[in-house]
Amino acid sequence: MKIIYYLPSLHIPGGLERIITFKANYFADHFGYDVTIITSEQNGQKPFFPLSEKVKHTDIDVKFDFPSNQSKLKKLLLYPFKYQLFKQRFSRYLYDNRPDITISTLRRELNFLNKVQDGSLKIGEFHVTRYSYHANAFKNKNIAISFIKKLWAKSFVEKISRLKKFVVLTHVEAGFWPELNNIEVIPDPLTIFPDTVSLRTTKQVVAVGRYTYEKGFDMLIDCWKIVSEKHPDWILKVYGGGDHTTYDAQVKKLQIEATCKLENSVSDITAKYLESSMFVSSSRFEGFGMAITEAMACGLPIISFACDCGPKEIVTDGVDGYLVQPDNTQELADKICSLIENPTLRNRMGETARVNSARYNLEIIAGKWKELFERLVDQ
């Protein structure tokens, strides 16, 4: 089986980059697949997550976003030339290498991928959720911009409908695409499953994610103000990439600097899970919730908003954690306090979370992909 993936780069320590790398490694090492990852903006940097020696990586060197400080006007003027070069190099690679399957992460390559007659089956992986993606992310009062966004969204649906398969991460997400008949549901795999688990004895709560609107850290900080007043000896630690200046100001305004620590992303997030006693997710929406499954694998009970899409399919309310009404910071605080005050319940939920997380083990999820590949090729 010859498989080609595309994503813009592998040097970013993001969730998508980690998932693609781990799956590609597993396909090559355990299934013997001939796997290549194509990037276009690697810019001479090494992949952040180690690639198997059996996985090939090639960069077609069309840098749309580099340098990052280029003016918007310059970027706009150069885009048509760069796009044509990208299309030419990407298509040529497929024609020259003739894979069985080409997997897209649904970026600009989707505009022409279905027209490349290289003989490969085209699959799209969707790692976010429909109602937060590009045109649907935020409402715009400008009529012209809203109209353009609607056209873009219609075009996107038309293009993914012509893929052999459109793979989403949850059954809730699948329900958001009633006009499609090519949907497959395969969740993200766990990339960690440590031999040891948290003792759940430290007075520390952990949260993980980029400092962006969708992660809802503004609500989490408001929630922690409530928790901190009741349990001032407990600490919340948040780990993530991006700029947290605005959230720092919120922490300072609420005068909880001593108990609410906003940290940058770390290379060993497993260690941070293991030194904590529970995991909290305040996301407004999720494509899946990989940090939730990771925390469960480390033996942590979960307290999460029951947002679309992942948490409701991952967490069993009252069994391995709590699902809270979205945006209800008081209820989120109450559930955190409940587990702080009841270590027996905290331990029972944490132990169950560890057991329940095993359904996302890499070998299980990779097996679902193997079944899909072989079913499609044999058709």
C-alpha positions as CSV (number, residue, x, y, z in Angstrom):
1,M,0.0,0.0,0.0
2,K,1.4,3.3,-1.1
3,I,0.1,6.3,0.9
4,I,0.8,10.1,0.6
5,Y,-0.2,12.6,3.2
6,Y,-0.1,16.4,2.8
7,L,0.0,19.1,5.4
8,P,1.8,22.5,5.2
9,S,4.7,21.6,7.6
10,L,5.9,19.3,10.3
11,H,8.0,21.7,12.3
12,I,5.1,23.1,14.4
13,P,4.4,21.3,17.7
14,G,0.7,21.1,17.0
15,G,-1.9,18.4,17.4
16,L,-2.4,17.8,13.7
17,E,1.4,17.5,13.1
18,R,1.6,15.0,16.0
19,I,-1.3,12.9,14.9
20,I,-0.2,12.7,11.3
21,T,3.4,11.8,12.3
22,F,2.3,9.1,14.8
23,K,-0.1,7.5,12.3
24,A,2.4,7.6,9.4
25,N,5.0,6.0,11.6
26,Y,2.6,3.2,12.7
27,F,1.5,2.6,9.1
28,A,5.1,2.2,8.0
29,D,6.5,0.3,11.0
30,H,3.6,-2.1,11.7
31,F,1.7,-2.4,8.4
32,G,4.7,-2.2,6.0
33,Y,3.0,0.6,4.1
34,D,5.1,2.9,1.8
35,V,4.3,6.2,3.4
36,T,5.4,9.7,2.3
37,I,4.5,13.0,3.9
38,I,4.5,16.0,1.6
39,T,4.9,19.5,3.0
40,S,5.3,22.8,1.4
41,E,6.5,25.2,4.1
42,Q,9.0,23.2,6.0
43,N,11.6,26.0,5.3
44,G,14.6,23.7,6.0
45,Q,13.5,22.9,9.6
46,K,13.5,19.5,11.2
47,P,10.1,17.8,12.0
48,F,9.2,18.5,15.6
49,F,8.0,15.0,16.2
50,P,10.4,12.2,15.2
51,L,9.6,10.4,11.9
52,S,10.3,6.7,11.5
53,E,13.2,5.9,9.2
54,K,10.6,4.1,7.0
55,V,8.6,7.3,6.5
56,K,9.7,9.5,3.6
57,H,9.3,13.3,3.9
58,T,9.6,15.7,0.9
59,D,9.0,19.4,0.9
60,I,7.9,21.0,-2.4
61,D,9.1,24.4,-1.1
62,V,6.2,26.9,-1.8
63,K,6.1,29.2,1.2
64,F,2.8,31.0,1.3
65,D,3.2,32.4,4.8
66,F,6.9,33.0,4.9
67,P,8.3,35.4,5.9
68,S,5.6,35.9,8.6
69,N,6.2,39.7,8.7
70,Q,5.5,40.3,5.0
71,S,2.8,42.8,4.2
72,K,-0.7,41.7,3.5
73,L,-0.6,43.5,0.1
74,K,2.6,41.7,-0.9
75,K,1.2,38.3,0.2
76,L,-2.0,39.0,-1.8
77,L,0.0,40.0,-4.9
78,L,2.3,36.9,-4.7
79,Y,-0.5,34.5,-4.0
80,P,-1.6,33.6,-7.6
81,F,2.0,32.9,-8.6
82,K,2.6,30.8,-5.5
83,Y,-0.6,28.9,-5.8
84,Q,0.1,27.9,-9.4
85,L,3.6,26.8,-8.4
86,F,2.1,24.8,-5.5
87,K,-0.5,23.2,-7.7
88,Q,2.1,22.3,-10.3
89,R,4.6,20.7,-7.9
90,F,2.0,18.9,-5.8
91,S,0.3,17.4,-8.9
92,R,3.6,16.5,-10.5
93,Y,4.6,14.6,-7.3
94,L,1.4,12.5,-7.4
95,Y,1.8,11.8,-11.1
96,D,5.5,10.8,-10.6
97,N,4.9,8.6,-7.6
98,R,1.4,7.1,-8.3
99,P,0.2,6.4,-4.7
100,D,-2.7,4.1,-4.0
101,I,-4.2,6.7,-1.6
102,T,-3.6,10.4,-1.2
103,I,-4.7,12.0,2.2
104,S,-5.5,15.7,2.3
105,T,-5.7,17.8,5.5
106,L,-8.1,20.0,3.5
107,R,-6.1,23.1,2.8
108,R,-5.6,24.8,-0.5
109,E,-4.8,21.5,-2.2
110,L,-8.5,20.6,-2.0
111,N,-9.1,23.2,-4.8
112,F,-7.5,20.9,-7.4
113,L,-7.0,17.5,-5.7
114,N,-10.0,15.8,-7.2
115,K,-8.9,16.7,-10.7
116,V,-5.4,15.1,-10.4
117,Q,-5.8,11.9,-12.4
118,D,-2.9,10.0,-10.9
119,G,-5.0,6.9,-10.0
120,S,-5.0,7.4,-6.3
121,L,-8.0,7.4,-4.1
122,K,-8.5,10.8,-2.4
123,I,-9.3,11.0,1.3
124,G,-9.8,14.1,3.4
125,E,-9.1,14.3,7.2
126,F,-11.2,16.9,9.0
127,H,-9.6,17.8,12.4
128,V,-11.9,20.6,13.5
129,T,-15.7,21.1,13.5
130,R,-17.9,22.5,10.7
131,Y,-19.3,25.4,12.6
132,S,-16.0,26.8,13.6
133,Y,-14.1,26.3,10.3
134,H,-13.1,29.3,8.2
135,A,-16.3,30.7,6.7
136,N,-18.4,29.4,9.6
137,A,-16.1,30.5,12.4
138,F,-17.6,33.9,13.3
139,K,-20.6,35.8,12.1
140,N,-19.9,39.0,10.2
141,K,-22.3,41.9,9.9
142,N,-20.8,43.0,6.6
143,I,-23.2,41.7,3.9
144,A,-20.6,41.4,1.2
145,I,-18.2,39.4,3.4
146,S,-21.1,37.2,4.7
147,F,-22.0,36.5,1.1
148,I,-18.5,35.5,0.1
149,K,-18.2,33.3,3.1
150,K,-21.4,31.5,2.1
151,L,-20.1,30.9,-1.4
152,W,-16.8,29.6,0.1
153,A,-18.7,27.2,2.4
154,K,-20.8,25.9,-0.5
155,S,-17.7,25.4,-2.6
156,F,-16.0,23.5,0.2
157,V,-18.9,21.1,0.6
158,E,-19.0,20.5,-3.2
159,K,-15.2,19.6,-3.2
160,I,-15.3,17.3,-0.2
161,S,-18.3,15.6,-1.6
162,R,-16.2,14.4,-4.5
163,L,-13.6,12.8,-2.3
164,K,-13.6,9.1,-1.9
165,K,-14.0,9.5,1.8
166,F,-14.3,12.4,4.2
167,V,-13.1,11.3,7.6
168,V,-14.3,13.2,10.7
169,L,-13.5,12.6,14.4
170,T,-16.9,12.2,16.0
171,H,-20.4,11.0,15.3
172,V,-21.7,14.4,16.4
173,E,-19.6,16.0,13.7
174,A,-20.8,13.5,11.1
175,G,-24.3,14.7,11.8
176,F,-23.3,18.3,10.9
177,W,-22.9,17.2,7.2
178,P,-26.3,15.8,6.2
179,E,-25.6,16.6,2.5
180,L,-22.7,14.2,2.3
181,N,-22.7,10.4,1.7
182,N,-19.0,9.8,1.9
183,I,-18.4,10.3,5.6
184,E,-16.3,8.0,7.8
185,V,-15.9,8.4,11.6
186,I,-12.4,7.6,13.0
187,P,-11.3,9.4,16.2
188,D,-7.8,10.7,16.9
189,P,-5.6,8.1,18.5
190,L,-3.8,8.4,21.8
191,T,-0.1,9.2,21.3
192,I,0.7,8.6,25.0
193,F,-0.2,5.8,27.3
194,P,2.3,5.9,30.2
195,D,3.2,3.0,32.4
196,T,2.4,5.0,35.5
197,V,-0.6,7.1,36.3
198,S,-1.2,10.2,38.5
199,L,-1.6,9.5,42.2
200,R,-4.2,12.3,42.2
201,T,-2.9,13.6,45.5
202,T,-1.4,16.9,44.5
203,K,-3.5,20.1,44.9
204,Q,-3.2,20.9,41.3
205,V,-5.7,21.1,38.3
206,V,-4.3,21.1,34.8
207,A,-5.7,22.5,31.5
208,V,-4.0,22.2,28.0
209,G,-4.6,24.1,24.7
210,R,-3.6,27.0,22.6
211,Y,-4.5,30.5,24.0
212,T,-7.3,31.0,21.6
213,Y,-11.0,32.0,21.8
214,E,-12.2,28.5,21.1
215,K,-10.4,27.1,24.2
216,G,-12.4,29.3,26.5
217,F,-9.6,30.1,29.0
218,D,-11.3,33.4,29.8
219,M,-14.2,31.4,31.2
220,L,-11.8,29.0,33.0
221,I,-10.1,31.9,34.7
222,D,-13.5,33.3,35.9
223,C,-14.3,29.8,37.1
224,W,-11.0,29.5,38.9
225,K,-11.7,32.7,40.8
226,I,-14.7,30.9,42.3
227,V,-12.7,27.7,43.1
228,S,-9.8,29.7,44.5
229,E,-12.0,31.5,47.0
230,K,-13.2,28.2,48.4
231,H,-9.9,26.2,48.1
232,P,-7.0,28.7,48.1
233,D,-4.5,26.0,48.6
234,W,-5.2,24.5,45.1
235,I,-3.5,25.6,41.9
236,L,-4.6,25.7,38.3
237,K,-1.9,25.3,35.7
238,V,-2.6,26.0,32.0
239,Y,-0.1,24.9,29.3
240,G,-0.4,26.1,25.7
241,G,1.1,27.9,22.8
242,G,0.2,31.4,21.6
243,D,0.0,34.7,23.3
244,H,-1.6,34.7,26.8
245,T,-1.1,38.4,27.5
246,T,-4.8,39.1,27.6
247,Y,-5.4,36.2,30.0
248,D,-2.5,37.3,32.2
249,A,-4.3,40.6,32.6
250,Q,-7.5,38.9,33.5
251,V,-5.7,36.8,36.2
252,K,-4.2,40.0,37.6
253,K,-7.5,41.8,37.6
254,L,-9.1,38.9,39.5
255,Q,-6.2,38.9,41.9
256,I,-5.6,35.1,41.6
257,E,-1.9,35.2,40.4
258,A,-0.9,33.0,43.3
259,T,-3.2,30.1,42.3
260,C,-3.6,30.5,38.5
261,K,-0.5,29.9,36.5
262,L,-0.5,30.4,32.7
263,E,2.4,28.5,31.2
264,N,3.8,28.1,27.7
265,S,3.6,24.8,25.9
266,V,6.1,22.1,27.0
267,S,7.8,19.2,25.2
268,D,6.7,16.7,27.9
269,I,3.1,17.3,28.6
270,T,2.7,13.8,30.0
271,A,4.7,14.8,33.1
272,K,2.4,17.7,33.7
273,Y,-0.7,15.4,33.6
274,L,1.0,13.0,36.0
275,E,1.7,15.7,38.5
276,S,-1.9,16.9,38.6
277,S,-5.1,15.5,40.1
278,M,-7.7,16.4,37.5
279,F,-8.1,17.9,34.1
280,V,-10.5,20.7,33.1
281,S,-11.6,21.7,29.6
282,S,-13.4,25.0,29.1
283,S,-13.6,24.8,25.3
284,R,-16.4,26.6,23.4
285,F,-16.1,24.0,20.7
286,E,-13.8,21.1,19.8
287,G,-13.0,19.0,16.8
288,F,-12.3,16.1,19.1
289,G,-10.4,16.8,22.4
290,M,-7.1,15.0,22.2
291,A,-5.9,16.6,25.5
292,I,-8.9,15.0,27.2
293,T,-8.0,11.5,26.1
294,E,-4.4,12.1,27.0
295,A,-5.3,13.2,30.5
296,M,-7.6,10.2,30.9
297,A,-4.7,7.9,29.9
298,C,-2.7,9.4,32.7
299,G,-5.5,8.6,35.2
300,L,-7.1,12.0,35.5
301,P,-10.8,12.5,36.0
302,I,-12.2,15.1,33.5
303,I,-14.4,18.1,34.1
304,S,-15.5,19.6,30.7
305,F,-18.1,21.8,29.1
306,A,-20.4,19.5,27.0
307,C,-19.5,21.4,23.9
308,D,-19.6,20.2,20.3
309,C,-18.1,17.8,19.4
310,G,-15.6,15.6,21.3
311,P,-16.2,15.8,25.0
312,K,-19.7,14.3,24.9
313,E,-18.4,11.3,23.1
314,I,-15.3,10.9,25.2
315,V,-16.4,11.6,28.7
316,T,-19.2,9.6,30.4
317,D,-20.8,12.0,32.9
318,G,-20.6,10.8,36.5
319,V,-18.4,7.9,35.6
320,D,-14.9,9.1,34.4
321,G,-15.6,12.8,34.9
322,Y,-18.3,15.4,34.6
323,L,-19.9,17.1,31.6
324,V,-21.1,20.6,32.4
325,Q,-23.5,22.9,30.6
326,P,-21.5,24.9,28.0
327,D,-20.4,28.4,29.2
328,N,-21.7,27.8,32.8
329,T,-18.6,28.8,34.8
330,Q,-20.4,28.4,38.1
331,E,-21.3,24.7,37.4
332,L,-17.7,24.1,36.2
333,A,-16.4,25.5,39.4
334,D,-18.9,23.4,41.4
335,K,-17.8,20.2,39.8
336,I,-14.1,21.0,40.3
337,C,-14.8,21.7,44.0
338,S,-16.7,18.4,44.2
339,L,-13.7,16.4,43.1
340,I,-11.4,18.5,45.4
341,E,-13.6,17.7,48.3
342,N,-14.1,14.0,47.6
343,P,-10.7,12.3,47.0
344,T,-12.4,8.9,46.9
345,L,-14.6,9.9,44.0
346,R,-11.7,11.6,42.4
347,N,-9.7,8.4,42.5
348,R,-12.5,6.2,41.3
349,M,-13.2,8.5,38.3
350,G,-9.5,8.7,37.5
351,E,-9.1,4.9,37.5
352,T,-12.1,4.5,35.3
353,A,-10.8,7.3,32.9
354,R,-7.6,5.3,32.5
355,V,-9.5,2.2,31.5
356,N,-11.9,4.0,29.2
357,S,-9.1,5.8,27.4
358,A,-7.8,2.5,26.1
359,R,-10.4,2.5,23.3
360,Y,-8.3,5.3,21.7
361,N,-5.0,3.4,21.7
362,L,-3.0,3.9,18.6
363,E,-3.1,0.3,17.5
364,I,-6.9,0.3,17.7
365,I,-7.3,3.5,15.7
366,A,-4.7,2.5,13.2
367,G,-6.6,-0.7,12.7
368,K,-9.7,1.3,11.7
369,W,-7.6,3.2,9.1
370,K,-6.2,-0.1,7.8
371,E,-9.6,-1.5,7.4
372,L,-10.7,1.7,5.5
373,F,-7.7,1.7,3.2
374,E,-8.1,-2.0,2.3
375,R,-11.9,-1.7,1.8
376,L,-11.5,1.2,-0.6
377,V,-8.6,-0.3,-2.6
378,D,-10.5,-3.6,-2.9
379,Q,-13.7,-2.0,-4.2
